[in-house]
Amino acid sequence: MNERDLILLESAITAIEEAASAVAQEVERDRLRETSLARLSTVEAELNRSRVALEKILKEETR
């Protein structure tokens, strides 16, 4: 994997972290209906799983 690919992976990880943070903030505001909050919580969990997967790939590729 070349340096450009690594930078793109790092950028994707940062974007996912920012998206997960925004979702978490919306959940904390607790202004939405329960079903919407549940969906947002699911989205947050999926974003975090994706971030972890990308971090593992990045770690493997930079060994």
Number of C-alpha atoms within 10 A of each C-alpha: 8 8 9 9 12 16 12 11 17 16 12 16 21 13 14 21 17 13 16 21 15 13 19 17 11 15 19 11 9 11 10 13 8 11 9 13 19 13 12 18 17 13 16 21 15 14 21 18 13 16 21 14 13 17 16 12 13 18 11 9 12 11 5
